[in-house]
Amino acid sequence: RDRDYAPTDEVAYLHAIGEALGLESFHLGGNSMGGLIAARYAAAYPTEVESLWLLAPAGVGSGPIGELATLKRGDHVPLLARTLEDTDHVLTLVTHKPPYVPRAVKRALAERGAADYDLHMHVFYEINDEWTEAPLEKRVAGLQTPARIVWGEADRLLPVADADVLRAAMPRSSVLRLPDIGHLPMIE
């Protein structure tokens, strides 16, 4: 909890990892919060990122208002599971057709989620606070990095229309919409 988790900090951590690995350039992708961080990284270090793969990246501010954008600091974040019931609810939020997950795995996820709940709330609100101050589309406006923006048309967390907002901001981007897919295309 004593670390900083705002996107600016996450980009700095990622840059330090790339430097430690001796990477001069690379392809970068991420989903949701990871997509936000990947896009912000490319905006901060455009010569280091050869291409972007953004799966329903968080942080778009000028599109339709999604469920997460309405939360106030301290509100329960529906993505955070503390019980078996919460875990089932999270699965219905992030997938269009929730996959089978064994009860023992759900229990382990709920136990871990309960143990880390305060930290996860802290992380979510640090990220949320920064993206509401400066939406992603403003930070990547004019970015020349080739980008593939992928979005599930059945995403309940972040509106699929946000893909068009990012496409308009990033001249070398393209959008792929996936029918009957939710927020986590890699699972579905």
WOTANOR-V652384 format. One record per pair of residues at least 12 apart in sequence whose ideal C-beta (glycine too) atoms are under 10 Angstrom apart, sorted by sequence separation. I is the first residue (numbers start at 1). GAP is how many residues later the second one is. D is the distance in Angstrom with one decimal. If there is no record, write none. Layout:
# WOTANOR-V652384
i: {I;I}
gap: {GAP;GAP}
d: {D;D}
This chain:
# WOTANOR-V652384
i: {42;67;78;151;163;28;39;77;88;149;150;151;163;164;14;28;38;78;79;87;149;163;38;39;78;79;91;149;151;160;14;38;78;87;90;149;28;35;38;40;149;160;35;36;39;87;88;91;149;160;35;38;39;40;84;87;90;147;14;25;28;34;35;36;37;39;86;87;90;147;28;34;35;36;37;39;85;87;149;160;25;26;27;28;29;30;31;32;35;36;37;84;87;88;147;155;10;14;18;24;25;26;27;28;29;30;31;32;34;35;36;83;84;86;87;90;143;147;155;10;13;14;24;25;26;27;28;29;30;31;32;33;34;35;36;83;86;146;147;149;150;151;153;154;11;23;25;26;27;28;29;30;31;32;33;68;81;84;85;137;141;145;146;147;148;149;150;151;152;153;154;157;158;7;10;11;14;15;25;27;28;29;30;31;32;33;67;84;87;136;140;143;144;145;146;147;148;149;150;151;152;153;154;155;156;157;10;11;14;18;30;31;32;82;83;84;86;135;141;142;143;144;145;146;147;148;149;150;151;152;153;154;155;156;157;5;9;10;11;29;30;81;82;83;86;137;141;142;143;144;145;146;147;148;149;150;152;153;154;155;7;8;11;12;15;19;81;82;136;137;140;141;142;143;144;152;153;154;155;7;10;11;14;15;18;81;82;83;135;136;137;139;140;141;143;151;152;155;10;11;14;18;81;82;83;86;137;138;150;151;152;7;8;11;12;81;82;137;151;152;7;11;15;80;81;82;136;137;140;152;7;11;79;80;82;135;136;151;154;82;150;8;32;80;81;150;152;7;80;56;80;82;81;77;80;76;79;80;77;80;77;80;76;79;33;75;77;32;74;77;73;77;75;75;7;73;74;77;7;73;71;72;73;71;73;68;72;73;96;71;95;96;97;94;96;69;95;96;68;95;96;94;95;32;69;93;94;31;68;69;93;94;92;93;58;59;58;59;58;61;59;60;61;59;61;63;58;59;61;62;61;62;63;59;60;61;62;59;60;61;62;59;60;61;58;59;60;78;79;57;59;78;59;60;59;54;96;57;96;97;96;97;98;96;97;99;54;95;96;95;96;52;68;69;94;95;96;99;66;67;68;69;93;94;95;96;98;99;33;37;40;57;66;67;68;69;92;93;94;95;97;98;33;36;40;52;66;67;91;93;97;57;66;67;95;96;43;52;53;54;55;56;57;66;91;94;95;33;36;40;46;49;51;52;53;54;55;56;57;64;65;66;94;33;36;43;44;50;51;52;53;54;55;56;63;64;66;40;43;46;49;50;51;52;53;54;55;56;63;64;66;91;39;42;43;46;48;49;51;52;53;54;55;63;64;33;39;42;43;46;47;49;60;63;64;40;43;46;56;58;59;60;63;36;39;40;43;45;55;58;62;63;35;39;42;56;57;60;61;63;64;42;43;56;60;63;36;42;56;59;60;62;63;39;41;42;56;58;60;61;79;42;57;60;39;56;57;60;62;38;56;59;62;39;38;54;57;60;39;54;10;5;35;1;5;35;3;10;35;54;1;5;6;9;10;28;1;4;5;8;9;27;29;52;3;4;5;6;7;27;28;29;31;54;3;5;6;7;10;52;1;5;6;7;9;29;51;52;54;55;1;4;5;6;7;8;56;3;6;7;32;35;55;6;7;5;6;32;56;58;8;32;55;56;6;7;39;43;56;42;55;56;7;55;56;39;55;35;39;55;7;39;32;31;32;31;31;31;31}
gap: {12;12;12;12;12;13;13;13;13;13;13;13;13;13;14;14;14;14;14;14;14;14;15;15;15;15;15;15;15;15;16;16;16;16;16;16;17;17;17;17;17;17;18;18;18;18;18;18;18;18;19;19;19;19;19;19;19;19;20;20;20;20;20;20;20;20;20;20;20;20;21;21;21;21;21;21;21;21;21;21;22;22;22;22;22;22;22;22;22;22;22;22;22;22;22;22;23;23;23;23;23;23;23;23;23;23;23;23;23;23;23;23;23;23;23;23;23;23;23;24;24;24;24;24;24;24;24;24;24;24;24;24;24;24;24;24;24;24;24;24;24;24;24;24;25;25;25;25;25;25;25;25;25;25;25;25;25;25;25;25;25;25;25;25;25;25;25;25;25;25;25;25;25;26;26;26;26;26;26;26;26;26;26;26;26;26;26;26;26;26;26;26;26;26;26;26;26;26;26;26;26;26;26;26;26;26;27;27;27;27;27;27;27;27;27;27;27;27;27;27;27;27;27;27;27;27;27;27;27;27;27;27;27;27;27;28;28;28;28;28;28;28;28;28;28;28;28;28;28;28;28;28;28;28;28;28;28;28;28;28;29;29;29;29;29;29;29;29;29;29;29;29;29;29;29;29;29;29;29;30;30;30;30;30;30;30;30;30;30;30;30;30;30;30;30;30;30;30;31;31;31;31;31;31;31;31;31;31;31;31;31;32;32;32;32;32;32;32;32;32;33;33;33;33;33;33;33;33;33;33;34;34;34;34;34;34;34;34;34;35;35;36;36;36;36;36;36;37;37;38;38;38;39;40;40;41;41;41;43;43;44;44;45;45;46;46;46;47;47;47;48;48;49;50;51;51;51;51;52;52;53;53;53;54;55;56;56;56;56;57;57;57;57;58;58;59;59;59;60;60;60;61;61;62;62;62;62;63;63;63;63;63;64;64;66;68;69;69;70;70;71;71;71;72;72;72;73;73;73;73;74;74;74;75;75;75;75;76;76;76;76;77;77;77;78;78;78;78;78;79;79;79;80;80;81;82;82;83;83;83;84;84;84;85;85;85;86;86;86;87;87;88;88;88;88;88;88;88;89;89;89;89;89;89;89;89;89;89;90;90;90;90;90;90;90;90;90;90;90;90;90;90;91;91;91;91;91;91;91;91;91;92;92;92;92;92;93;93;93;93;93;93;93;93;93;93;93;94;94;94;94;94;94;94;94;94;94;94;94;94;94;94;94;95;95;95;95;95;95;95;95;95;95;95;95;95;95;96;96;96;96;96;96;96;96;96;96;96;96;96;96;96;97;97;97;97;97;97;97;97;97;97;97;97;97;98;98;98;98;98;98;98;98;98;98;99;99;99;99;99;99;99;99;100;100;100;100;100;100;100;100;100;101;101;101;101;101;101;101;101;101;102;102;102;102;102;103;103;103;103;103;103;103;104;104;104;104;104;104;104;104;105;105;105;106;106;106;106;106;107;107;107;107;108;109;109;109;109;110;112;113;114;114;115;115;115;116;116;116;116;117;117;117;117;117;117;118;118;118;118;118;118;118;118;119;119;119;119;119;119;119;119;119;119;120;120;120;120;120;120;121;121;121;121;121;121;121;121;121;121;122;122;122;122;122;122;122;123;123;123;123;123;123;124;124;125;125;125;125;125;126;126;126;126;127;127;127;127;127;128;128;128;129;129;129;130;130;131;131;131;132;134;151;152;152;153;154;155;156}
d: {9.3;9.7;7.2;4.4;4.6;6.2;6.3;9.9;8.7;8.9;8.1;9.4;8.5;9.8;8.4;6.6;5.9;9.9;6.8;7.7;5.0;6.9;7.7;5.9;5.9;7.4;8.4;9.0;9.3;9.2;9.7;6.4;9.8;9.6;9.7;9.8;9.6;8.5;9.4;9.3;5.4;6.3;8.4;8.6;5.6;8.8;7.2;9.6;6.2;9.2;4.4;7.2;9.5;7.8;7.4;4.5;8.4;7.8;9.9;9.3;8.5;9.0;5.7;9.9;8.6;7.5;9.4;8.2;9.6;8.7;5.1;8.0;6.5;5.0;9.0;9.8;9.6;9.5;7.9;9.8;7.1;7.0;7.4;8.2;8.6;8.6;9.1;9.7;2.8;4.4;9.1;5.4;5.3;9.6;9.9;9.8;8.2;6.5;8.7;8.8;5.3;6.9;5.2;7.6;6.7;7.7;8.2;7.3;7.9;6.6;4.1;9.4;6.2;9.1;5.1;8.6;9.7;5.3;9.2;9.1;9.0;8.4;7.0;7.1;6.4;4.8;5.9;3.2;6.8;4.0;5.9;8.3;8.7;8.1;8.9;9.4;6.4;9.0;9.6;5.6;9.6;7.0;5.2;8.5;9.7;7.5;5.3;9.1;7.8;7.4;7.0;7.0;6.3;6.8;5.3;9.8;8.3;8.9;8.5;8.4;9.9;7.5;9.8;6.6;7.3;7.0;7.8;7.6;7.8;6.4;7.8;8.0;6.7;8.3;8.5;6.2;9.2;7.1;9.9;7.2;9.2;7.1;9.8;7.7;5.2;8.4;8.1;5.4;7.4;8.6;7.0;7.5;8.3;9.8;4.7;3.9;5.9;4.8;4.8;5.7;4.9;5.2;5.9;7.7;6.4;4.7;4.7;9.2;5.6;8.2;6.9;9.1;9.4;9.8;5.3;9.8;7.1;9.8;9.0;7.5;5.1;6.6;6.6;7.4;7.5;8.1;7.2;8.1;7.0;8.3;7.1;6.0;5.5;6.8;9.5;9.4;9.8;9.8;9.7;9.8;9.5;6.1;6.1;9.5;8.8;5.1;4.7;7.8;7.8;5.6;8.5;8.5;9.5;6.5;9.3;6.7;8.0;6.6;5.0;4.7;5.9;9.8;5.1;9.5;7.5;9.7;5.4;8.8;8.5;5.9;5.4;7.9;6.8;7.8;9.9;3.3;8.9;8.6;9.0;5.8;7.7;5.0;9.5;6.4;6.8;9.7;9.7;8.4;8.5;7.0;9.7;8.8;5.5;9.4;8.2;8.4;4.9;9.0;8.4;9.5;9.1;9.7;8.9;5.3;7.4;9.9;7.6;7.7;9.0;10.0;6.2;9.3;7.6;8.7;8.7;4.3;4.1;4.3;8.9;7.8;5.1;5.5;8.1;6.1;8.1;9.0;8.1;8.5;8.8;5.4;9.1;8.1;9.7;9.3;9.5;9.5;10.0;8.1;9.0;5.6;6.1;8.6;9.5;8.7;8.9;9.6;7.2;9.9;6.1;9.7;10.0;9.7;9.5;9.3;5.1;9.3;8.3;6.8;7.4;9.8;6.3;7.4;8.2;7.5;9.7;9.1;9.6;8.8;7.9;5.0;9.0;8.2;9.8;9.1;9.0;9.5;7.8;8.8;7.3;5.1;8.2;9.3;9.9;8.3;7.9;8.5;9.6;7.4;6.6;6.9;8.6;8.5;8.7;9.4;3.8;8.2;8.5;8.3;7.4;9.7;8.3;8.5;9.1;8.6;9.0;9.5;7.7;9.8;9.9;7.8;5.4;6.7;8.0;6.1;10.0;8.1;7.3;9.1;8.5;6.8;8.5;8.4;6.7;4.0;9.2;8.9;6.6;9.0;8.1;6.0;2.7;9.5;8.2;8.9;6.0;7.1;6.0;6.2;5.3;6.9;8.3;3.5;5.7;7.7;7.6;8.2;9.8;9.6;7.4;6.5;9.8;8.4;8.0;9.9;9.4;9.4;9.3;9.4;9.1;7.3;5.4;8.8;8.7;5.7;8.0;9.6;9.5;8.1;4.1;4.4;8.8;9.0;10.0;9.8;5.7;7.2;9.5;6.2;8.3;6.9;5.8;8.7;7.8;4.4;5.9;9.8;9.1;7.4;8.4;8.7;9.3;9.7;8.3;6.1;7.0;9.2;8.8;7.1;4.9;9.4;9.9;9.1;8.4;7.2;9.3;8.4;6.0;8.6;9.5;9.7;6.6;7.6;5.0;9.3;6.0;6.4;8.7;5.5;9.9;6.0;9.1;8.6;9.6;5.0;9.4;7.6;5.5;6.0;9.3;9.7;9.8;9.1;6.5;7.1;7.6;7.1;8.3;7.3;9.0;9.4;7.8;9.9;9.2;9.8;6.7;9.7;8.6;7.6;4.6;3.9;5.3;4.9;4.9;5.0;8.6;4.2;9.5;7.2;5.1;9.9;5.2;7.7;6.9;7.1;8.6;6.9;7.5;6.6;5.6;9.0;7.8;9.1;5.9;9.7;5.0;6.5;9.5;9.3;7.5;8.3;7.1;8.7;8.5;9.1;5.2;9.5;9.4;7.2;8.7;6.8;9.4;9.2;7.3;5.0;7.5;6.0;9.3;5.9;5.5;8.4;9.0;8.1;4.1;6.0;7.4;7.7;5.6;9.7;9.8;6.3;8.7;8.6;8.7;5.3;6.1;7.5;7.9;8.8;9.1;7.5;9.3;9.5;8.4;5.2;3.9;4.5;9.4;4.7;9.4;8.8;8.6;5.7;8.7;7.8;9.8;9.9;8.0;9.0;9.6;8.5;9.2;7.6;7.9;5.1;8.8;7.8;9.1;6.3;9.6;10.0;8.0;9.3;9.3;7.6;9.2;8.7;7.1;9.0;9.3;7.1;9.5;9.0;8.6;9.9;9.9;9.1;9.3;9.3;9.9;9.1;7.0;7.0;9.3;8.0;7.9;8.8;5.5;10.0;4.3;9.8;9.6;9.9;9.6;8.2;9.3;9.8;8.6;9.7;8.5;9.4;9.7;8.5;8.8;8.2;8.9;9.0;4.7;6.0;9.6;9.4;5.8;4.4;6.4;10.0;9.0;9.2;9.1;7.8;9.7;9.7;9.1;6.9;6.4;9.5;9.9;6.5;9.7;9.5;7.1;5.3;9.6;9.4;9.5;4.4;6.7;9.4;9.0;7.5;9.5;9.9;9.7;7.2;10.0;8.8;9.7;9.3;7.8;9.5;5.5;9.1;8.6;8.2;8.7;8.0;7.6;9.7;5.7;9.5;8.3;7.1;8.8;9.9;6.6;7.9;8.0;6.6;7.6;6.8;9.6}
